[in-house]
Amino acid sequence: MPRAVTLLTVVHGWLPDVERWLLSVFTHCKSDFEALLVDNSGDARMAGWLQTRAAERLRLVTLDPPLGFSTAVNAGIQAAAGEVIVLFDPGVELTGDATSPLLEALEDPTVVVAGPFGLRGKGTLKEFEEDAGPDVDAIEGYCMAFRRSDASAVDGFDPKFKFYRIADIEFSFRLRDRGGRAVAIAGLPLRKHEHRLWEATAPDERDRLSRRNLYRFLDRWGKREDLLTGPRTEPQ
């Protein structure tokens, strides 16, 4: 059944996080939504629990064996029934209706991606920092909203990004390369809890995988300074 919005998350494990995310979504989302879980855990117990939760507004995609982060997200994008997709990290908890402002932002045809956590290049494509926007260079994958049709037009996330770091920046640039804007929305009612993939990866391995993804990003976008929004202008 078509829906206005698909709330999508990729499950790598950590059942309490999934329960908390689901409860917050069903408690606070006011839109015509579905929740779509991509089970990338490779855990039979997780798969069994998720299958018992399937309902009209809760659907499940199981990847067996587990795949890389971007490929898992793309499986969710392909399965989504919503015109708009909001991708969440399962460590995020909604504390109010965070979905409606994201849908409103995407009613502007110039906006291709929106979310609460914006990033801006520090005068370079090699380093990004948090920025309140509203216009930013990229949206962090903790919570990012985009049209399903736009994601399909750019073939989704780059499957070479098997580790999650920088995959959200690269996807933001794919969307913006077609002429659209990335917009950060302040004050959305949500809370970030522990980021499990970050915490579960050894620091040396984390650094190695992050560097590899940065090189992948620069290989594609390293000469596209035109996609940087430039220094932020403070209000007079």
MARBA-3410 file (N, C-alpha, C, O; in Angstrom, 1 decimal):
236
0.8,-1.2,0.0,0.0,0.0,0.0,0.9,1.3,0.0,1.8,1.4,0.8 ~ 0.6,2.2,-0.9,1.4,3.4,-0.9,1.2,4.2,0.4,0.1,4.2,1.0 ~ 2.3,4.8,0.9,2.2,5.6,2.1,2.9,7.0,1.8,3.6,7.2,0.8 ~ 2.6,8.0,2.6,3.2,9.3,2.5,4.7,9.2,2.8,5.5,9.8,2.1 ~ 5.1,8.4,3.8,6.4,8.4,4.2,6.8,7.0,4.7,6.0,6.3,5.4
8.0,6.6,4.4,8.6,5.3,5.0,9.7,5.8,6.0,10.6,6.5,5.6 ~ 9.6,5.3,7.2,10.6,5.5,8.2,11.4,4.2,8.2,11.0,3.2,8.6 ~ 12.7,4.4,7.8,13.6,3.3,7.5,14.8,3.2,8.4,15.4,4.2,8.7 ~ 15.1,2.0,8.9,16.3,1.9,9.6,16.9,0.5,9.3,16.2,-0.4,9.0 ~ 18.2,0.4,9.4,19.0,-0.8,9.2,19.4,-1.4,10.5,20.0,-0.7,11.3
19.0,-2.6,10.8,19.2,-3.3,12.0,20.5,-4.1,11.9,20.5,-5.1,11.1 ~ 21.5,-3.8,12.8,22.7,-4.6,12.8,22.8,-5.5,14.0,23.8,-6.2,14.2 ~ 21.8,-5.4,14.9,21.8,-6.1,16.2,21.2,-5.1,17.2,20.5,-4.2,16.9 ~ 21.5,-5.4,18.5,21.1,-4.5,19.6,19.6,-4.3,19.6,19.1,-3.2,19.3 ~ 19.0,-5.3,20.0,17.5,-5.4,20.0,16.9,-4.2,20.9,15.9,-3.7,20.4
17.4,-3.9,22.0,16.8,-2.8,22.8,16.7,-1.5,22.0,15.8,-0.7,22.2 ~ 17.7,-1.2,21.2,17.7,0.0,20.4,16.6,0.0,19.4,15.9,1.0,19.2 ~ 16.4,-1.2,18.8,15.3,-1.4,17.8,13.9,-1.2,18.4,13.0,-0.5,17.9 ~ 13.8,-1.8,19.6,12.5,-1.6,20.3,12.2,-0.2,20.7,11.1,0.3,20.5 ~ 13.2,0.5,21.1,13.1,2.0,21.5,12.7,2.8,20.3,11.8,3.6,20.3
13.4,2.5,19.1,13.1,3.3,17.9,11.7,3.0,17.5,11.0,4.0,17.1 ~ 11.3,1.8,17.4,9.9,1.4,17.0,8.9,2.1,17.9,7.9,2.6,17.4 ~ 9.1,2.0,19.2,8.1,2.6,20.1,8.0,4.1,19.9,6.9,4.6,19.9 ~ 9.1,4.7,19.7,9.1,6.2,19.5,8.4,6.5,18.2,7.7,7.6,18.1 ~ 8.6,5.8,17.1,8.0,6.0,15.8,6.5,5.9,15.9,5.8,6.7,15.5
6.0,4.8,16.5,4.6,4.5,16.5,3.9,5.5,17.5,2.7,5.7,17.4 ~ 4.6,6.0,18.5,4.1,6.9,19.4,3.9,8.3,18.9,2.9,9.0,19.1 ~ 4.9,8.7,18.1,5.0,10.2,17.8,4.7,10.5,16.3,4.4,11.7,16.0 ~ 4.8,9.6,15.4,4.7,10.0,14.0,3.2,10.2,13.7,2.3,9.4,13.9 ~ 2.9,11.4,13.1,1.5,11.8,12.9,1.1,11.7,11.4,0.0,11.8,11.0
2.1,11.3,10.6,1.9,11.2,9.1,1.4,9.8,8.8,1.3,8.9,9.6 ~ 0.9,9.7,7.5,0.6,8.3,7.0,1.9,7.6,6.7,2.5,7.8,5.6 ~ 2.3,6.8,7.6,3.6,6.2,7.5,3.6,4.7,7.5,2.6,4.0,7.9 ~ 4.8,4.1,7.1,5.1,2.7,7.4,6.5,2.8,8.1,7.3,3.6,7.7 ~ 6.8,1.8,9.0,8.1,1.6,9.5,8.7,0.4,8.7,8.1,-0.7,8.6
9.9,0.6,8.2,10.5,-0.5,7.4,11.9,-0.8,8.0,12.8,0.0,8.1 ~ 12.0,-2.1,8.5,13.3,-2.5,9.1,14.0,-3.4,8.1,13.5,-4.4,7.6 ~ 15.3,-3.1,7.9,16.1,-3.9,7.1,17.0,-4.7,8.1,17.9,-4.1,8.7 ~ 16.8,-6.0,8.2,17.5,-6.8,9.2,18.8,-7.3,8.5,18.9,-8.1,7.7 ~ 19.9,-6.6,8.9,21.2,-6.9,8.4,22.1,-7.5,9.6,23.3,-7.4,9.5
21.4,-8.1,10.5,22.1,-8.6,11.7,22.8,-9.9,11.6,23.8,-10.3,12.2 ~ 22.2,-10.8,10.7,22.7,-12.1,10.6,22.4,-13.0,11.8,23.0,-14.0,12.0 ~ 21.5,-12.5,12.6,21.1,-13.1,13.9,19.7,-13.8,13.8,18.8,-13.0,13.7 ~ 19.7,-15.1,13.9,18.4,-15.8,13.8,17.4,-15.3,14.9,16.2,-15.3,14.7 ~ 17.9,-15.0,16.1,17.0,-14.6,17.2,16.4,-13.2,16.9,15.2,-13.0,17.1
17.3,-12.3,16.3,16.8,-11.0,15.9,15.7,-11.2,14.8,14.7,-10.5,14.9 ~ 16.0,-12.0,13.8,15.1,-12.2,12.7,13.7,-12.8,13.3,12.7,-12.3,12.8 ~ 13.8,-13.7,14.2,12.6,-14.2,14.8,11.8,-13.2,15.5,10.5,-13.2,15.4 ~ 12.4,-12.4,16.3,11.7,-11.3,17.0,11.1,-10.3,16.1,9.9,-9.9,16.3 ~ 11.8,-9.9,15.0,11.3,-8.9,14.1,10.1,-9.5,13.4,9.1,-8.8,13.1
10.1,-10.8,13.0,9.0,-11.4,12.3,7.7,-11.4,13.2,6.6,-11.3,12.6 ~ 7.9,-11.5,14.5,6.7,-11.5,15.3,6.1,-10.1,15.4,5.0,-10.0,15.9 ~ 6.9,-9.1,15.1,6.4,-7.7,15.2,5.8,-7.2,13.9,5.1,-6.1,13.9 ~ 5.9,-7.9,12.8,5.3,-7.4,11.5,3.9,-7.1,11.6,3.1,-7.9,12.2 ~ 3.5,-6.0,11.1,2.1,-5.5,11.1,1.8,-4.7,9.9,2.6,-4.6,9.0
0.6,-4.1,9.8,0.2,-3.4,8.6,1.2,-2.3,8.4,1.5,-2.0,7.2 ~ 1.6,-1.6,9.4,2.5,-0.4,9.2,3.9,-0.7,9.5,4.8,0.2,9.6 ~ 4.2,-2.0,9.7,5.6,-2.4,10.0,6.0,-3.6,9.1,5.4,-4.7,9.2 ~ 7.0,-3.3,8.3,7.4,-4.3,7.3,8.9,-4.6,7.5,9.6,-3.8,8.1 ~ 9.3,-5.8,7.1,10.6,-6.3,7.3,11.3,-6.8,6.0,10.6,-7.5,5.2
12.5,-6.4,5.8,13.4,-6.9,4.8,14.5,-7.6,5.4,15.3,-7.0,6.2 ~ 14.8,-8.9,5.2,15.8,-9.6,5.8,16.9,-9.9,4.8,16.7,-10.4,3.7 ~ 18.2,-9.6,5.1,19.3,-9.8,4.3,20.1,-10.9,4.9,20.6,-10.8,6.0 ~ 20.3,-12.0,4.2,21.0,-13.2,4.7,21.8,-13.8,3.5,21.2,-14.3,2.6 ~ 23.1,-13.7,3.6,23.9,-13.2,4.7,23.9,-11.7,4.7,23.4,-11.0,3.8
24.3,-11.1,5.8,24.4,-9.6,5.9,25.3,-9.0,4.8,26.2,-9.6,4.3 ~ 24.9,-7.8,4.4,25.6,-7.1,3.3,26.2,-5.7,3.9,26.0,-5.4,5.1 ~ 26.9,-5.0,3.1,27.5,-3.7,3.5,26.4,-2.7,3.8,25.2,-2.9,3.4 ~ 26.8,-1.7,4.5,25.8,-0.7,5.0,25.0,-0.1,3.8,23.8,-0.1,3.9 ~ 25.7,0.4,2.8,25.0,1.1,1.7,24.0,0.1,0.9,22.9,0.5,0.5
24.5,-1.1,0.7,23.6,-2.1,0.0,22.4,-2.4,0.9,21.3,-2.6,0.3 ~ 22.6,-2.4,2.2,21.4,-2.6,3.1,20.4,-1.5,3.0,19.2,-1.7,2.9 ~ 20.9,-0.2,3.0,20.0,0.9,2.9,19.3,0.9,1.5,18.1,1.1,1.5 ~ 20.0,0.5,0.5,19.4,0.5,-0.9,18.3,-0.6,-0.9,17.3,-0.4,-1.6 ~ 18.5,-1.7,-0.2,17.4,-2.7,-0.2,16.1,-2.1,0.5,15.0,-2.4,0.1
16.3,-1.2,1.5,15.2,-0.5,2.1,14.6,0.5,1.1,13.3,0.6,1.1 ~ 15.4,1.2,0.4,14.9,2.2,-0.5,14.0,1.5,-1.6,13.0,2.0,-2.0 ~ 14.5,0.4,-2.1,13.8,-0.3,-3.1,12.5,-0.9,-2.6,11.5,-1.0,-3.4 ~ 12.4,-1.3,-1.4,11.2,-1.9,-0.8,10.2,-0.9,-0.3,9.1,-1.2,0.0 ~ 10.7,0.4,-0.1,9.8,1.4,0.5,8.6,1.7,-0.3,8.6,1.8,-1.5
7.5,1.9,0.5,6.2,2.3,-0.1,5.9,3.8,-0.1,5.0,4.3,-0.7 ~ 6.7,4.5,0.7,6.5,5.9,0.9,7.1,6.7,-0.2,8.1,6.4,-0.8 ~ 6.4,7.8,-0.5,6.9,8.8,-1.5,8.2,9.5,-1.0,9.1,9.8,-1.7 ~ 8.2,9.7,0.4,9.4,10.2,1.1,9.9,9.1,2.0,9.1,8.3,2.6 ~ 11.2,9.0,2.1,11.9,8.1,3.0,12.7,8.9,4.0,13.4,9.9,3.7
12.5,8.6,5.3,13.3,9.1,6.3,14.2,8.0,6.9,13.7,7.1,7.5 ~ 15.5,8.1,6.6,16.5,7.1,7.1,16.9,7.5,8.5,17.4,8.6,8.7 ~ 16.8,6.5,9.4,17.3,6.8,10.8,18.4,5.8,11.2,18.4,4.6,10.7 ~ 19.3,6.2,12.0,20.1,5.3,12.8,19.2,4.7,13.9,18.4,5.5,14.5 ~ 19.2,3.4,14.2,18.3,2.9,15.2,18.7,3.4,16.6,17.9,3.2,17.6
19.8,4.1,16.8,20.1,4.7,18.1,19.4,6.0,18.3,19.5,6.7,19.3 ~ 18.6,6.5,17.3,17.8,7.7,17.4,16.5,7.4,18.0,15.8,6.4,17.6 ~ 16.0,8.3,18.9,14.7,8.1,19.5,13.9,9.4,19.2,14.3,10.5,19.5 ~ 12.7,9.2,18.7,11.8,10.4,18.5,11.2,10.7,19.8,10.7,9.8,20.6 ~ 11.1,12.0,20.2,10.5,12.5,21.4,9.3,13.3,21.1,8.6,13.8,22.0
8.9,13.5,19.8,7.8,14.2,19.3,7.6,14.0,17.8,8.3,13.1,17.3 ~ 6.8,14.7,17.2,6.6,14.6,15.8,7.7,15.2,15.0,7.6,16.4,14.6 ~ 8.8,14.4,14.7,9.9,14.9,14.0,9.7,14.8,12.5,10.4,15.4,11.7 ~ 8.7,14.0,12.1,8.5,13.7,10.7,7.8,14.8,9.9,8.2,15.1,8.8 ~ 6.8,15.4,10.5,6.0,16.5,9.7,6.9,17.6,9.2,6.8,18.0,8.1
7.8,18.2,10.0,8.7,19.2,9.5,9.6,18.8,8.4,9.9,19.6,7.5 ~ 10.0,17.5,8.4,10.8,17.0,7.3,10.0,16.9,6.0,10.5,17.2,4.9 ~ 8.8,16.4,6.1,7.9,16.4,4.9,7.6,17.8,4.4,7.6,18.0,3.2 ~ 7.4,18.7,5.3,7.2,20.1,4.9,8.4,20.7,4.1,8.2,21.4,3.1 ~ 9.6,20.4,4.6,10.8,20.8,3.9,10.9,20.3,2.5,11.3,21.0,1.6
10.5,19.1,2.3,10.6,18.5,1.0,9.4,18.9,0.1,9.4,18.5,-1.1 ~ 8.4,19.6,0.6,7.4,20.2,-0.3,8.0,21.3,-1.2,7.5,21.6,-2.2 ~ 9.2,21.8,-0.8,9.9,22.7,-1.6,10.7,21.9,-2.6,11.6,21.1,-2.3 ~ 10.4,22.1,-3.9,11.0,21.2,-5.0,12.5,21.5,-5.1,13.2,20.6,-5.7 ~ 13.1,22.6,-4.5,14.5,22.8,-4.6,15.3,22.0,-3.5,16.5,21.9,-3.6
14.6,21.5,-2.5,15.2,20.7,-1.5,15.2,19.2,-1.8,14.1,18.7,-2.1 ~ 16.4,18.6,-1.8,16.5,17.2,-2.1,16.8,16.3,-0.9,16.6,15.1,-0.9 ~ 17.3,16.9,0.2,17.6,16.1,1.4,17.5,17.1,2.6,18.0,18.2,2.5 ~ 16.9,16.6,3.7,16.7,17.4,4.9,16.9,16.5,6.1,16.7,15.3,6.1 ~ 17.3,17.2,7.2,17.5,16.5,8.4,17.9,17.4,9.5,18.3,18.6,9.2
18.0,17.0,10.7,18.4,17.8,11.9,19.9,18.1,12.0,20.3,19.1,12.6 ~ 20.7,17.2,11.4,22.1,17.3,11.6,22.8,17.6,10.3,23.1,16.7,9.5 ~ 23.1,18.9,10.1,23.8,19.3,8.8,25.3,19.3,9.0,25.8,19.4,10.0 ~ 25.9,19.2,7.8,27.4,19.3,7.7,27.8,20.3,6.6,27.1,20.4,5.6 ~ 28.9,20.9,6.9,29.5,21.9,5.9,31.0,21.7,5.8,31.6,21.5,6.8
31.5,21.7,4.6,32.9,21.5,4.3,33.7,22.7,4.9,33.2,23.8,4.8 ~ 34.8,22.4,5.5,35.6,23.5,6.1,36.5,24.1,5.1,37.7,24.1,5.2 ~ 35.8,24.6,4.0,36.5,25.2,2.9,37.2,24.2,2.0,37.9,24.6,1.1 ~ 36.9,23.0,2.3,37.5,21.9,1.5,36.5,20.7,1.6,35.7,20.6,2.4 ~ 36.7,19.8,0.6,35.9,18.5,0.6,36.6,17.4,1.4,36.0,16.4,1.5
37.7,17.7,2.0,38.4,16.7,2.8,38.0,16.7,4.3,38.3,15.7,5.0 ~ 37.3,17.7,4.7,36.9,17.8,6.1,35.6,18.5,6.3,35.4,19.6,5.7 ~ 34.7,17.9,7.1,33.4,18.5,7.3,33.2,18.7,8.8,33.7,18.0,9.6 ~ 32.3,19.7,9.1,32.0,20.0,10.5,30.5,20.2,10.6,29.8,20.5,9.6 ~ 29.9,20.0,11.8,28.5,20.2,12.0,28.1,21.7,11.7,28.9,22.6,12.0
27.0,21.9,11.2,26.5,23.2,10.8,25.0,23.3,11.0,24.3,22.4,10.5 ~ 24.5,24.4,11.5,23.1,24.5,11.8,22.3,24.9,10.6,21.0,24.9,10.6 ~ 23.0,25.4,9.5,22.3,25.7,8.3,21.6,27.0,8.3,22.0,28.0,9.0 ~ 20.4,27.2,7.6,19.7,26.1,7.0,20.3,25.4,5.8,20.2,24.2,5.7 ~ 21.0,26.1,4.9,21.7,25.5,3.8,23.0,24.9,4.2,23.8,25.6,4.8
23.2,23.6,3.9,24.4,22.9,4.3,24.9,22.1,3.1,24.2,22.0,2.0 ~ 26.0,21.4,3.2,26.6,20.6,2.2,26.0,19.2,2.2,25.9,18.5,1.1 ~ 25.7,18.7,3.4,25.3,17.3,3.5,24.4,17.2,4.8,24.5,18.0,5.7 ~ 23.7,16.1,4.9,22.9,15.7,6.0,23.4,14.4,6.6,23.7,13.5,5.9 ~ 23.6,14.4,7.9,24.1,13.2,8.6,23.0,12.1,8.6,21.8,12.4,8.6
23.5,10.8,8.5,22.6,9.7,8.4,21.8,9.3,9.6,21.1,8.3,9.6 ~ 22.1,10.0,10.7,21.3,9.8,11.9,19.8,9.9,11.6,19.0,9.2,12.1 ~ 19.5,10.9,10.8,18.1,11.2,10.4,18.2,12.0,9.1,18.5,13.2,9.2 ~ 17.8,11.4,8.0,17.9,12.1,6.7,16.7,11.8,5.9,16.3,10.6,5.7 ~ 16.0,12.8,5.4,14.8,12.6,4.6,15.0,13.0,3.1,15.7,14.0,2.8
14.4,12.2,2.2,14.6,12.4,0.8,13.5,11.8,0.1,12.8,10.9,0.6 ~ 13.2,12.2,-1.1,12.2,11.6,-2.0,12.7,10.2,-2.5,13.8,10.1,-2.9 ~ 11.8,9.2,-2.5,12.2,7.9,-3.0,12.6,8.0,-4.5,13.5,7.4,-5.0 ~ 11.8,8.9,-5.3,12.1,9.0,-6.7,13.5,9.6,-6.9,14.2,9.2,-7.9 ~ 13.9,10.6,-6.1,15.2,11.2,-6.2,16.3,10.1,-5.9,17.3,10.1,-6.6
16.1,9.4,-4.9,17.1,8.3,-4.5,17.2,7.3,-5.7,18.3,6.9,-6.0 ~ 16.1,6.9,-6.2,16.1,5.9,-7.3,16.9,6.5,-8.6,17.6,5.8,-9.3 ~ 16.7,7.8,-8.8,17.3,8.5,-10.0,18.8,8.5,-9.9,19.5,8.5,-10.9 ~ 19.4,8.5,-8.7,20.8,8.5,-8.5,21.3,7.1,-8.1,22.5,6.9,-7.6 ~ 20.5,6.1,-8.2,20.8,4.7,-7.9,21.2,4.5,-6.4,22.0,3.6,-6.0
20.6,5.3,-5.5,20.7,5.1,-4.1,22.1,5.4,-3.6,22.9,6.2,-4.2 ~ 22.4,4.8,-2.5,23.8,4.9,-1.9,24.8,4.2,-2.7,24.5,3.2,-3.4 ~ 26.1,4.6,-2.6,27.1,3.9,-3.3,27.5,2.6,-2.6,27.9,2.7,-1.5 ~ 27.2,1.5,-3.2,27.4,0.2,-2.6,28.9,-0.1,-2.2,29.2,-1.0,-1.4 ~ 29.8,0.7,-2.7,31.2,0.5,-2.3,31.4,0.9,-0.8,32.4,0.5,-0.2
30.5,1.7,-0.3,30.6,2.2,1.1,30.0,1.1,2.0,28.8,1.2,2.4 ~ 30.8,0.1,2.3,30.3,-1.0,3.1,30.3,-0.6,4.6,29.4,-1.1,5.4 ~ 31.2,0.2,5.0,31.1,0.8,6.4,30.4,2.1,6.3,30.4,2.8,5.2 ~ 29.7,2.5,7.3,28.7,3.6,7.2,29.3,5.0,7.1,28.7,5.9,6.6 ~ 30.5,5.2,7.6,31.1,6.5,7.7,31.2,7.2,6.3,31.7,6.5,5.3
30.8,8.4,6.2,30.8,9.2,4.9,29.8,8.8,3.9,29.7,9.5,2.9 ~ 29.2,7.6,4.0,28.2,7.2,3.0,27.1,8.2,3.0,26.5,8.5,1.9 ~ 26.7,8.9,4.1,25.6,9.9,4.1,26.0,11.1,3.4,25.2,11.7,2.7 ~ 27.3,11.5,3.5,27.8,12.7,2.8,27.8,12.4,1.3,27.4,13.3,0.5 ~ 28.3,11.3,0.9,28.4,10.9,-0.5,27.0,10.9,-1.1,26.8,11.3,-2.3
26.0,10.3,-0.4,24.6,10.3,-0.9,24.0,11.7,-1.0,23.3,12.0,-2.0 ~ 24.3,12.5,0.0,23.9,13.9,-0.1,24.4,14.6,-1.4,23.7,15.3,-2.0 ~ 25.7,14.3,-1.7,26.3,15.0,-2.9,25.6,14.4,-4.2,25.4,15.1,-5.1 ~ 25.3,13.1,-4.2,24.6,12.5,-5.3,23.3,13.2,-5.6,23.0,13.6,-6.7 ~ 22.6,13.4,-4.5,21.3,14.1,-4.7,21.5,15.6,-5.1,20.8,16.1,-6.0
22.4,16.3,-4.5,22.6,17.7,-4.8,23.2,17.9,-6.1,23.1,19.0,-6.7 ~ 23.9,17.0,-6.7,24.6,17.1,-8.0,23.5,17.3,-9.1,23.9,17.8,-10.2 ~ 22.3,17.0,-8.8,21.2,17.2,-9.8,20.6,18.6,-9.6,19.6,18.9,-10.3 ~ 21.2,19.4,-8.8,20.7,20.8,-8.7,20.0,21.2,-7.4,19.5,22.3,-7.3 ~ 19.8,20.2,-6.5,19.0,20.5,-5.3,19.8,21.0,-4.1,21.0,21.0,-4.1
19.1,21.3,-3.0,19.7,21.8,-1.8,19.6,20.8,-0.7,18.6,20.0,-0.6 ~ 20.5,20.8,0.2,20.5,20.1,1.5,20.1,21.1,2.6,20.8,22.1,2.7 ~ 19.1,20.8,3.4,18.6,21.8,4.4,18.6,21.1,5.7,18.0,20.0,5.9 ~ 19.2,21.8,6.7,19.2,21.4,8.1,18.0,22.0,8.8,17.8,23.2,8.6 ~ 17.3,21.3,9.6,16.1,21.8,10.3,16.4,21.7,11.8,16.5,20.6,12.4
16.4,22.9,12.4,16.7,23.0,13.8,15.5,22.6,14.7,14.4,22.7,14.3 ~ 15.8,22.1,15.9,14.8,21.9,16.9,13.9,20.7,16.7,12.9,20.6,17.3 ~ 14.3,19.7,15.9,13.4,18.5,15.7,13.4,17.7,17.0,14.5,17.6,17.7 ~ 12.3,17.2,17.4,12.2,16.5,18.7,12.7,15.1,18.6,11.9,14.1,18.4 ~ 14.0,14.9,18.8,14.6,13.6,18.8,15.8,13.6,19.6,16.4,14.6,20.0
16.3,12.4,20.0,17.4,12.2,20.9,18.4,11.2,20.3,17.9,10.1,19.8 ~ 19.6,11.5,20.3,20.7,10.6,19.8,21.2,9.8,21.0,21.7,10.3,22.0 ~ 21.1,8.4,20.9,21.7,7.6,21.9,23.0,7.0,21.3,23.5,7.5,20.3 ~ 23.6,6.0,22.0,24.9,5.5,21.6,24.8,5.0,20.1,23.8,4.3,19.7 ~ 25.9,5.3,19.4,25.9,4.8,18.0,26.7,3.5,18.0,27.9,3.5,18.1
25.9,2.4,17.9,26.5,1.1,18.1,27.6,0.7,17.2,28.6,0.1,17.6 ~ 27.4,1.0,15.9,28.4,0.6,14.9,29.8,1.3,15.2,30.8,0.7,15.0 ~ 29.7,2.5,15.6,30.9,3.3,16.0,31.5,2.6,17.2,32.7,2.3,17.2 ~ 30.7,2.4,18.2,31.3,1.8,19.5,31.8,0.4,19.3,32.7,0.0,20.0 ~ 31.2,-0.4,18.4,31.5,-1.8,18.3,32.7,-2.0,17.4,33.2,-3.2,17.3
33.2,-1.0,16.7,34.3,-1.1,15.9,35.6,-0.7,16.6,35.6,0.4,17.1 ~ 36.7,-1.5,16.5,37.9,-1.1,17.2,38.4,0.2,16.6,38.3,0.4,15.4 ~ 39.0,1.1,17.5,39.5,2.4,17.0,40.4,2.4,15.7,40.2,3.1,14.8 ~ 41.3,1.5,15.7,42.2,1.4,14.6,41.5,1.0,13.3,41.7,1.5,12.2 ~ 40.6,0.0,13.4,39.8,-0.4,12.3,38.8,0.7,11.8,38.6,0.9,10.7
38.3,1.4,12.8,37.4,2.5,12.5,38.1,3.5,11.7,37.5,4.0,10.7 ~ 39.3,3.9,12.1,40.1,4.9,11.4,40.4,4.4,10.0,40.3,5.2,9.0 ~ 40.8,3.1,9.9,41.2,2.6,8.6,40.0,2.6,7.6,40.1,3.1,6.5 ~ 38.8,2.2,8.1,37.6,2.1,7.2,37.1,3.6,6.9,36.7,3.8,5.8 ~ 37.3,4.5,7.8,36.8,5.9,7.6,37.7,6.5,6.5,37.3,7.2,5.7
39.1,6.3,6.6,40.0,6.8,5.6,39.7,6.3,4.3,39.7,7.0,3.3 ~ 39.4,5.0,4.2,39.1,4.3,2.9,37.9,5.0,2.3,37.8,5.2,1.1 ~ 36.9,5.2,3.1,35.6,5.9,2.6,35.9,7.3,2.2,35.3,7.8,1.2 ~ 36.7,8.0,2.9,37.1,9.4,2.5,37.7,9.4,1.2,37.4,10.2,0.3 ~ 38.7,8.5,0.9,39.3,8.4,-0.4,38.3,8.1,-1.5,38.4,8.6,-2.6
37.4,7.2,-1.2,36.3,6.9,-2.2,35.5,8.1,-2.5,35.2,8.4,-3.7 ~ 35.2,8.9,-1.4,34.4,10.1,-1.6,35.2,11.1,-2.5,34.6,11.7,-3.4 ~ 36.4,11.3,-2.2,37.2,12.3,-2.9,37.5,11.8,-4.3,37.7,12.7,-5.2 ~ 37.6,10.5,-4.5,37.8,10.0,-5.9,36.7,10.5,-6.8,36.9,10.7,-8.0 ~ 35.5,10.5,-6.3,34.3,10.9,-7.1,34.1,12.4,-7.1,33.7,13.0,-8.1
34.2,13.0,-5.9,33.8,14.4,-5.7,34.9,15.4,-5.4,34.6,16.6,-5.2 ~ 36.1,14.9,-5.4,37.2,15.8,-4.9,37.4,17.1,-5.7,38.0,18.0,-5.2 ~ 37.0,17.1,-6.9,37.1,18.4,-7.7,35.8,19.2,-7.8,35.7,20.1,-8.7 ~ 34.9,18.8,-7.0,33.6,19.5,-7.1,33.3,20.5,-6.0,32.3,20.4,-5.3 ~ 34.3,21.4,-5.8,34.1,22.5,-4.9,32.9,23.3,-5.1,32.4,24.0,-4.2
32.4,23.2,-6.4,31.1,24.0,-6.7,29.9,23.5,-5.9,28.9,24.2,-5.8 ~ 30.0,22.3,-5.3,29.0,21.8,-4.5,29.1,22.2,-3.0,28.2,21.9,-2.2 ~ 30.1,22.9,-2.7,30.2,23.5,-1.3,29.4,24.7,-1.3,29.4,25.6,-2.2 ~ 28.6,24.9,-0.2,27.8,26.1,-0.1,28.5,27.3,0.3,28.0,28.4,0.3 ~ 29.8,27.1,0.7,30.6,28.3,1.1,30.5,28.7,2.5,29.7,28.0,3.3
31.3,29.7,3.0,31.2,30.0,4.4,29.9,30.5,4.8,29.1,31.1,4.0 ~ 29.5,30.2,6.0,28.2,30.6,6.5,28.2,32.1,6.8,29.1,32.7,7.3 ~ 27.0,32.7,6.4,26.9,34.1,6.6,26.0,34.3,7.8,24.8,33.9,7.8 ~ 26.5,35.0,8.8,25.8,35.3,10.0,24.8,36.4,9.8,25.1,37.3,9.0 ~ 23.6,36.3,10.4,22.6,37.4,10.2,23.1,38.7,10.8,23.8,38.7,11.8
22.8,39.8,10.1,23.2,41.1,10.5,22.5,41.6,11.8,22.7,42.7,12.3
END
